Amino acid sequence: MRLNRRQLCLGAGAVALARALPATGAPATRVDISAFAFEPAQVTIRAGESIEWINHDFAPHTATGNEVNWDTGELEKNDSASLRFDTPGTYPYFCAYHPHMRGMVEVIS
């Protein structure tokens, strides 16, 4: 297929515009669950970003907000779940099955 001059210019302009715009849908910050711990235990993200929890243990785990206002649900071995945080603040969390497992999400604007 041959492109004419107008199609080439439009295509080049679209590529230049896409490169100039800020990236949307930034990749989630990853928290690994291993050896009955969240790693890293504390993460800082910007409002609108997500965190992905991945369970590497044989035991099931959750990431549950201390106020129980958010939860990943049960994560079996190799399961993952992502949650988006839109409001700046500090969000402590724990594993509902193993309450000694604790973490913290700090959301900045």
C-alpha positions as CSV (number, residue, x, y, z in Angstrom):
1,M,0.0,0.0,0.0
2,R,1.3,3.4,-1.0
3,L,0.6,6.5,1.2
4,N,0.2,9.9,-0.4
5,R,1.8,13.1,1.0
6,R,-1.2,14.1,3.0
7,Q,-1.5,10.7,4.7
8,L,2.2,10.7,5.6
9,C,2.0,14.2,7.0
10,L,-1.1,13.4,9.1
11,G,0.6,10.2,10.4
12,A,3.8,12.0,11.3
13,G,1.7,14.7,13.1
14,A,-0.2,12.2,15.1
15,V,3.0,10.5,16.2
16,A,4.5,13.8,17.2
17,L,1.4,14.8,19.2
18,A,1.3,11.4,20.9
19,R,4.9,11.8,22.0
20,A,4.2,15.3,23.4
21,L,1.2,14.4,25.5
22,P,1.7,13.1,29.1
23,A,1.4,9.4,29.5
24,T,-2.0,8.2,30.8
25,G,-2.6,5.0,32.6
26,A,0.7,4.8,34.3
27,P,1.7,1.3,35.2
28,A,0.6,0.1,38.7
29,T,3.1,0.2,41.5
30,R,3.8,-3.4,42.4
31,V,3.7,-4.8,46.0
32,D,4.8,-8.4,46.3
33,I,3.4,-10.7,49.0
34,S,6.1,-13.1,50.0
35,A,7.1,-14.8,53.3
36,F,4.0,-13.4,54.9
37,A,5.0,-9.8,54.3
38,F,4.2,-7.0,51.9
39,E,7.3,-5.8,50.0
40,P,7.6,-2.9,50.0
41,A,5.6,-2.4,53.1
42,Q,5.2,1.3,52.4
43,V,4.5,2.8,48.9
44,T,3.9,6.4,47.8
45,I,1.9,7.0,44.6
46,R,0.2,10.0,43.0
47,A,-3.6,10.4,43.1
48,G,-5.2,8.4,40.3
49,E,-2.5,5.8,40.2
50,S,-2.9,2.1,41.1
51,I,-1.2,-0.5,43.2
52,E,-1.0,-4.1,42.1
53,W,-0.6,-6.8,44.8
54,I,0.8,-10.2,43.8
55,N,0.8,-13.1,46.1
56,H,3.8,-15.4,45.9
57,D,3.0,-17.4,49.0
58,F,1.2,-20.7,49.2
59,A,-1.2,-19.3,51.7
60,P,-4.0,-17.0,50.6
61,H,-3.7,-13.3,51.5
62,T,-5.6,-10.0,51.2
63,A,-4.7,-6.3,51.2
64,T,-7.5,-4.8,53.3
65,G,-7.8,-1.2,54.4
66,N,-7.7,-0.7,58.1
67,E,-11.2,1.0,57.9
68,V,-12.3,-2.0,55.8
69,N,-13.4,0.4,53.1
70,W,-11.3,-1.3,50.4
71,D,-10.0,-4.8,49.8
72,T,-8.3,-6.8,47.1
73,G,-10.3,-9.9,47.9
74,E,-8.7,-13.3,48.5
75,L,-5.5,-13.7,46.6
76,E,-4.3,-17.3,46.1
77,K,-0.7,-18.2,45.0
78,N,0.2,-16.2,41.9
79,D,-3.1,-14.2,42.0
80,S,-3.0,-10.5,41.7
81,A,-5.3,-7.6,42.2
82,S,-5.1,-3.8,41.4
83,L,-6.7,-0.9,43.2
84,R,-6.7,2.7,42.1
85,F,-6.4,5.5,44.7
86,D,-7.8,8.8,43.7
87,T,-7.8,10.8,47.0
88,P,-4.6,12.0,48.6
89,G,-4.1,10.6,52.1
90,T,-2.5,7.8,54.1
91,Y,-4.0,4.4,53.9
92,P,-2.8,1.7,56.3
93,Y,-3.8,-1.9,55.4
94,F,-3.4,-5.5,56.6
95,C,-4.0,-9.1,55.5
96,A,-7.4,-10.2,56.7
97,Y,-6.1,-13.8,57.2
98,H,-2.8,-12.8,58.9
99,P,-3.3,-9.4,60.7
100,H,0.4,-9.2,61.6
101,M,1.0,-8.4,58.0
102,R,0.8,-4.7,57.6
103,G,1.4,-2.1,54.9
104,M,0.9,1.6,54.1
105,V,-0.2,3.4,51.0
106,E,0.6,7.2,50.8
107,V,-1.2,9.0,48.1
108,I,0.0,12.5,47.1
109,S,-1.5,15.0,44.7
